[in-house]
Amino acid sequence: MVKILRVEQWTKNLIIFIPAVLSNNFEVFTSYEIYLVFISFSLLASSTYILNDIKDIEQDRIHPEKKYRPLASGSLNVKVATTYSFALLILSFFVIYTVNYDLVILFFVYLIITIFYSSSFKYIKYLDFLSITILFGIRILIGANSATVELTIAFVLFLLFVLTLVSIGKKLSILNNTEVSVDSKVKKHLIKSYTDTELHKLCILSSFFSLAIFSFWNFQNVNIYTFEFLVSVFSIIVLYYFNKSFIKASLYAETENFVEWIVASKNIITIVFLSLLTLIIIY
């Protein structure tokens, strides 16, 4: 019952804390509210994971890794999983309603987009990765609302391009993974809709724009003769290294599960930490 929650995927929801961290609004962490927002959203995400597993049960059974999931392996009954999913969904909305009523709409939008993604969007060219970007973006909005932070255009654009890179890289990784059967609906869609070269170019394009916007964001208010300037240069180099490493790993089919790739890449964990640290220093 715990395994089907995919608790390891909750790490993606840590994005909720980023607006507070980057705005140096650390007072928000002294209150229980933001933690309840994180937990309630994670329960919502787990609920959608279960619904997706129910829908894709036959497809998961021919996937080299997903075949070990509780439903695909047969260790959990579909009826029990369905009840479990709806219980988590109700609990999630109940908690967020009592903690921060304003976030109910964002939770609902996330749920609807996720349902459409599982049923159709992931089989439509461009929508297959843009939907994932939007779902990540909703996490940012939830975090900003929880921390009462006003997001800048530069910050939003930067994150959207980075998240788009991650979304496209996931598709590129699946396309290049020879262990994923061509009988898989997702693999069939990717083969039909894209080429390896096209996805690679989209990754490079997303990387370029994320770097360009990040550079502008860093240098717009930084004096060239200050320590902050050196920190800005360092953070840009770190972002370039992250983007380059991620694209390379996607070409070698290593990033379908972004969380697993991050955990396995100790260097990446280090540079992500350093990136957040440098941004905190600057802002």
N, C-alpha and C positions, 0 to 999 in steps of 0.2 A: 504493500500500500504506500510505503514511503518512496520506493524507487520510481513509481509512476509519476510522482510529483516533479521529478527532475530538479531537485533542490540545487544541484550544481549550476543550473541555468539561472538561478536567482541572482548570480553574480552580475548578470547583465542589467539587473534592476538597480545596481549600485549607482547607475547613471543619475538616478533620482537625487543623489547627494551632491552631484557636481556643481549645480548652480550656487548652492550654499557655500561650498568650499571655495570656488573661484571668486565669489563676492566677499570672501572673508567674513561671512555671516555665521560665525561659529556658535553664536548664542542659540541658534536653532537646535543645536545638538544637545542642549541642556534640557530640552523639552521632549516629552514622550511622543508628541504628535508626529514628527517626521518618521520616527521608527514604526509607528502604527501604519502610516501611509505606505512605507516600504513593505511591511508584512502583508497588508491587505492587497496591495498590487501584486505581490508575489503569489498570493493565493489565487488571484484572478488569472495570472499567467499560467499557473499549474492547472487550473480548471480548463483553460483552452488547450493546454498540451494534451490533456486526457481526451478531450473531444476530438482533437486532431488524430490521436492514436487510434481512437475508435473508427474514425472515417478511413484511415490509411492502413488498417490492420493487415490487409492482404498485401499491400505494397511493402510494408515494413518486413514482412516475412521473407522477402527476396533481397532485402538490403543486408550487406555484410555486417553491419553493426546494429541496426535498428531491430533485427530479428530477435535480439535478446531482450527487448523491452517486454514488460509483463504481459501486455495484451497479445503481442505478436508471438511470444513464446508459449502462450496458453496458461501461464501461471496465475492470471487474473481473469475473472469472468467479465464479459462485456456489460451485463446488467449491473453488476456491482460497481464497475468503473463509471458507468453513466450516473448512477446515484451519487457516487463520490464526487464526480465533477460538478453536479448541480449543487451539492451541499457546500462545496468550496466557493462556488460562484455566489450563492446567497450570503455566505459568511463574509466574503470579500466586500460586497456592496453594503452589507449591514454595518461593518466596521468603518468603512470610509464615509458612510452617511452620518455616522455619529461623530466622527473625528473632524471631517472637513467636507461639508455638504457640496461646496463648489467643485470638488473633484469628481463628483458622481458622473457628470457629463463626459469628462475625459475618460473615465473608466468604461463608460458605455460605448464611446467611440472606439476605444481600443478593442473592446469585445466584438463589435460589429465588423471592424476591418479584419480582425483575426479570423472570424467566421468566413468572410468573403475570400480571404487569402487561402484558407484551407480548401474551400470548395471550388474556386475559380481563378482568383488573381495569380496564383503561383503557376498557372498554365497559360498566362497571357504575357507576351513579350513586353519587356520594360516594367510592366506592373509587378512582375514576379520579384524584382529586387527593390523597386520603389516603395512597394507596400511595406517591406521590412524596414526601410529607412523611415517611413512615416511612423511605424510602431515604435521605433527607437526615439523619434522626435517627440512622441506623446509622453514618453518617460521624462524627457527634459522639461516639458511643460508642467508635468506633475511636480517635478522637483522645484521648479521656479515658483510655482504657486505655493508650495509648502513652505518655502524659505522666504516668500514675499520678495522675490528678486525680479527686477525688470531686465529682460534679456535684450542685448544689443543685436542689431542686424548682423554685424560682423561675426559675433559669437554663434548665432543661429546658423548662418551660412557655413561657417567653418565646420561645425558639428555635423550638419547635414551632408556635406561632401565626404567627411571622414566616415560617417555611417553608411553612406552610399557605397564607398569603397569596400567596406566590410560586407555589405549585402551582395555586391557583384562578385567579390572574391569567393563567397560561399557558393555561388552558382558556378563559377569557373572551376572550383575545386571538385564539385559534383561531376561536371562535364569531363574532367580529366581523370576521374577516379575509375580505373578499369575494373575495380571490384564491384562497383555499382552496376547491376544488371541493366542491359538496354531495354528490358521488359518493364523497367520502372517508369511510371507515367512522367515523373519529373525529369528523368534522364531523356526520355523520348522527346519531351517538350524542349529541353535545352539543345538537343542535337538538331531538332527541326528549326528552332528559332535563332540559334546563334552558332558562331564558329569560335574556336579557341582564340583566334586572333582578334575578333570583335570584342569579346569579353575582356581580353587583355588590354586592348586600347581603351575601353571604358574605365578599367581600373586605373590606368595611367592618367587619363583625363581627370578622374575624380581626385586622384592624388595631387595632380598639378594645381587644381583649383583650391584644394584644402591647404596646400602649402602657400599659395599666393595670398589667400585671405588671411591665413594665420600670420604671415609676415607683415601684412598691412596692419592687422590688429595689434601686433607686438610693437611695431615701430612708430605708430601714429602719434604717440605721446611720450616717446623715450628719447632722452638726450644721448647723443652718440658718445659723450665723454663720461658716462656714468656706468656704475656696476650693472644696473638694470639692462643696459644695452648688451653687455656681454652675456647676461642671462638669457636675453631674448634670442641672441644668435645661437646659443647653445640649445635652447628649446626648439628652434627651427631645425637644427641638425638632427635632434632626437626624433622629431616628427618625420623627417625625411627617411631616417633609418627604419622607423616603424613601418612606414608606407612601403618602402622597398622590400623589407623582410616579409611583409604580409603578402605582397603581390607574388614574390618568388615562391612562397609557401603554397599559395593558391594554384600556381602553375604545376606544382608537384602534388596537388590534391590533398593538402594537409589542413585546410581551413574550413571544411564543411561544418565542423563543430568548433566555432570560434573560441568558446570557453576552454575546451581541451587544448587547443593550439596555444592559447595564452599560458595555461598552466604548464604545458610541456616546454615552452620557450622561456627559460629563466632570464635570458637577456631582455626579452620583451617586457616581462614583469618589472624588471629594473628600470627600463626606460619609461614605462608608463608612470611609475612612481616618481621618477625624476621630472617628468613632464608636469605632473600635477604640482610638484614642489616648486618648480620654476614659475609656474603660473601664479601660485599663491604669493611668491616673493614679489612678482611684478604688480599684481593687482590686490 
